[in-house]
């Protein structure tokens, strides 16, 4: 009995030992590597560079007053559509006291002169009718009376101009009425009723009453790094991505590239401008930030593969094509346009070829 137990124990030890050896042997054997395969496919390839900027109206006008004074009334609000010559605001003139005093004094002097000239004219007119004086002397006093009458009219017009901003001859105070100079939308009204405004003149830009823009014609204004500006030219297509309208892309055509760069954060940037092609009844707010993908080159519906499948032997590009299950051969191919993720295949592959990819 004891002998049988000893034999059984010995067999058990031998079995464990053999099993351990077999397990270690199995572990030491390398598992066969199985590779995935991929096929070439048809796609559109776009090589592009990116510019950042914003979308703004092509025509944006600041409306400024022709006279200094105080805003008496405002007739529009931001978002309103206005037509050319439509009334925007009215300015009440606050006349300069010195000029006003001088103008009033001039009117009084003109009235006195007119009264004196009229008396002389009436007296000499009666003498001329009685043929006491010659016609030439009579005409001299008639001209003096007419001149004095004109001087009074001029003085009164000047006084009214200082007080109200227009003369009697104008019929209405046109320069105190601020009007739009184009058809468009009111973007900003930075003033309020009661605020003082300064007229636009040679020495001063004047106070902005309102900003009006034609929202039907928008442009993209952005900047391109100096390393990319040499790759672009006028007429290229841009694909705009507007942050506030992430569900839609917009097309623009590059119109202008600045001939001079501007340094920003240690890099030279060149300003660009592109015409945004809006669809009918499409509206974009002024100032939206946008990124523009500038299409440097584009090919549609071409055979392509993922660049990760591509291998190189010196300057020669090749892929490994499956000839039998998990058996591959080297295939030299000719490549074309790449966007950094996929690359065009010009020669050497068909859509049915299975290309060696990463291992499973």
Protein Blocks (a to p, Z undefined) as FASTA:
>chain_A
ZZmmmmmmmmmmmmmmmmmmmmmmmmmpccddddddddddddddddddddddddddfbdc
ddddfbdcddfbdcbdehiacdehiafbdcdddddfklmmmmmmmmmmmmmmmmmmmmmm
mmmmmmmmnomacfklmmmmmmmmmmmmmmmmmmmmmmmmmmnopafknopafklpccdf
bdcddfbdcbcehiacddddfkbgbjafbdcddfkbccddddddfklmmmgcehiacddd
dfklmmbccddddfbdcfbdcdeehiacddddddddddehiacdehiacdddddfbdceh
iadddfklpccehjaccddddfbghiacdddddddddehjaccdfbhpafkbccddddZZ
